[in-house]
Amino acid sequence: MSKKIVAGLGLIAASMISSEIANAQQAGDLFVRARAIYVMPDESATTSIGGTVDIDNKVVPEVDFTYFIADNIGLELIAATTKHNVVGVGTALGASADLGSAWLLPPTLSLQYHVPVGNNSGVKPYFGAGVNYTFFYSEKEAGGAISDFNLKDSFGFSLQVGVDFEISENTFLNLDVKKLFLSTDAEINGGAVTADVKINPWIIGGGIGFKF
């Protein structure tokens, strides 16, 4: 193989590598996204009165921030809050009994890896894993036989996969799917009824993001 061919191949390889580097997410970059998220609890429960629970789905706005601590390695913090209604199913209270409602605030911090791609592609996938601490607040009992409804704050874990689609140098569309492993201890009527509730929601989001 001639020296010219070797040199030519070397230039092509260098060009490809520089293209990857140029399009990589760099340390110090900040992404800010605004998304609409669909929260789908994958609930189950063990209760002192038998049966299980049903928790409704919700669509809410969400904002998140991703700061790159190294090239292609980011820390994402999301903030959103949802209100859910809880129904007892097949318990001693009946086939279906309203228990109450509560607001959930589960700030989640994820460590992400953003897969570097060439300059000719505006598609940038990523995946991550993280932790969350869920605050339950403004609990409200359903009334009737339910005089008190309380949920305990708790730690959880998360898994995530997503993709950004560039529409300009510093603007992109985003799709994101998270799975939170989240549970809580519930007390009804001052502890007369207790439940170990696994909420474990899927969170599907889409929106727009900006790079700073």
C-alpha positions in Angstrom: 0.0 0.0 0.0 1.5 3.3 -1.0 2.3 6.1 1.4 -0.3 8.3 -0.3 -3.1 5.8 0.3 -2.0 5.4 3.9 -1.9 9.2 4.4 -5.3 9.5 2.7 -6.9 6.9 5.0 -5.3 8.6 8.0 -6.9 11.9 7.0 -10.3 10.2 6.6 -10.0 8.6 10.0 -8.9 11.8 11.7 -11.8 13.6 10.0 -14.3 11.0 11.3 -12.8 11.2 14.9 -12.9 15.0 14.9 -16.5 14.9 13.7 -17.4 12.7 16.6 -15.6 15.0 19.1 -17.1 18.1 17.6 -20.6 16.8 18.0 -20.1 15.3 21.5 -21.6 16.9 24.6 -18.8 18.7 26.3 -18.1 19.2 30.0 -19.7 22.4 31.2 -22.7 22.2 28.7 -26.1 22.8 30.2 -29.3 21.4 28.8 -32.7 22.8 29.9 -35.8 21.0 28.8 -39.6 21.6 29.1 -41.6 18.5 28.7 -45.1 17.2 29.0 -45.1 13.8 30.8 -47.6 11.0 31.1 -47.3 9.3 34.5 -48.6 5.7 34.6 -48.4 4.0 38.0 -47.7 0.3 37.8 -49.3 -0.1 41.3 -49.7 -3.0 43.7 -50.3 -3.2 47.4 -50.4 -5.4 50.5 -53.0 -4.1 52.9 -54.3 -5.0 56.3 -57.9 -5.3 54.9 -57.0 -7.4 51.9 -57.2 -6.5 48.2 -55.0 -3.9 46.5 -55.1 -0.3 45.2 -55.7 1.4 41.9 -53.9 4.8 41.2 -55.0 6.9 38.3 -52.7 8.2 35.4 -51.9 11.9 34.9 -50.5 14.2 32.3 -48.5 17.2 33.7 -45.8 19.7 32.8 -42.2 19.0 33.8 -38.8 20.9 33.7 -35.4 19.3 33.8 -31.8 20.4 33.8 -28.8 18.4 32.6 -25.3 19.5 33.4 -22.3 17.8 31.8 -19.7 16.9 34.3 -17.5 15.3 31.6 -17.8 14.9 27.9 -21.0 12.9 27.2 -21.6 12.4 30.9 -24.4 14.4 32.4 -26.3 14.8 35.6 -30.0 15.4 35.1 -32.4 16.8 37.7 -36.1 16.7 37.0 -38.9 18.5 38.8 -42.6 17.8 38.4 -45.5 17.2 40.7 -48.7 15.2 40.2 -51.9 14.6 42.0 -53.3 11.1 42.1 -56.5 9.5 43.4 -56.3 6.2 45.2 -59.0 3.5 45.2 -59.1 0.4 47.2 -59.9 -2.7 45.1 -61.3 -5.9 46.6 -60.8 -4.8 50.2 -62.9 -5.2 53.3 -64.4 -1.8 52.3 -65.9 -3.2 49.2 -65.2 -4.0 45.6 -64.1 -0.5 44.9 -63.7 2.2 47.6 -62.3 5.7 47.3 -59.5 6.1 49.8 -58.3 9.6 49.1 -55.9 11.6 47.0 -52.4 13.0 47.4 -49.8 15.1 45.6 -46.4 13.5 44.7 -43.2 15.5 44.3 -40.4 13.0 43.2 -37.2 15.0 42.4 -35.0 12.6 40.6 -31.2 12.9 39.9 -29.9 10.7 37.1 -26.4 10.0 35.8 -26.6 9.8 32.1 -24.4 8.7 29.2 -25.0 10.5 25.9 -23.9 8.5 22.9 -21.7 10.6 20.6 -22.6 10.6 17.0 -21.2 12.2 13.8 -22.0 15.7 12.6 -24.3 14.4 9.9 -26.7 13.0 12.4 -29.0 15.2 14.6 -30.1 12.1 16.6 -28.5 11.9 20.0 -29.6 8.9 22.2 -28.8 8.6 25.9 -29.5 6.4 28.8 -29.1 6.7 32.6 -29.9 5.6 36.1 -30.6 7.5 39.2 -32.2 8.1 42.6 -35.2 10.0 43.8 -36.8 11.1 47.0 -40.6 11.3 46.9 -42.5 13.8 49.0 -46.2 13.1 49.5 -48.2 16.2 50.5 -51.7 17.6 50.7 -53.2 14.2 51.4 -56.9 14.3 51.5 -59.2 11.5 52.8 -62.2 10.5 50.6 -64.7 10.9 53.5 -67.4 8.5 54.6 -65.7 5.6 56.3 -62.3 7.2 55.6 -61.4 9.8 58.1 -57.6 10.1 57.7 -55.2 9.3 54.8 -51.4 9.6 55.1 -48.5 8.5 52.9 -44.9 8.3 54.0 -42.1 10.0 52.1 -39.6 7.5 50.6 -36.4 6.9 48.6 -36.5 5.2 45.2 -34.5 4.4 42.1 -34.9 5.1 38.4 -33.9 3.9 35.0 -34.0 6.0 31.8 -33.6 6.0 28.1 -34.2 8.9 25.7 -33.2 10.7 22.6 -32.6 14.3 21.5 -33.4 15.5 17.9 -31.5 18.6 16.9 -33.5 21.3 15.1 -30.8 23.9 15.3 -27.4 24.3 16.9 -28.7 25.0 20.4 -32.3 23.7 20.2 -33.7 20.2 20.1 -36.8 18.1 20.5 -36.7 15.4 23.2 -38.4 12.0 23.9 -37.7 10.3 27.2 -38.9 7.2 29.1 -38.3 6.6 32.8 -39.2 3.9 35.2 -39.3 4.8 38.9 -39.1 2.1 41.5 -41.1 3.9 44.2 -43.1 2.6 47.2 -44.7 4.1 50.3 -46.3 3.1 53.6 -49.9 4.2 53.8 -52.0 4.7 57.0 -55.8 5.2 57.0 -58.0 6.2 59.9 -55.0 6.9 62.2 -53.3 3.6 61.5 -56.3 1.4 61.9 -55.7 0.4 58.2 -52.2 0.1 56.8 -50.7 -0.7 53.4 -47.4 -1.3 51.7 -48.0 0.4 48.4 -45.7 0.0 45.3 -46.4 2.8 42.8 -43.5 2.1 40.4 -44.7 4.5 37.7 -43.7 4.7 34.0 -43.0 8.3 32.9 -43.2 9.0 29.2 -42.2 12.6 28.2 -41.8 14.7 25.2 -40.8 18.4 24.7 -38.3 20.9 23.7 -34.8 21.6 25.0 -32.1 24.3 24.8 -28.3 24.0 25.1 -26.4 26.7 27.0 
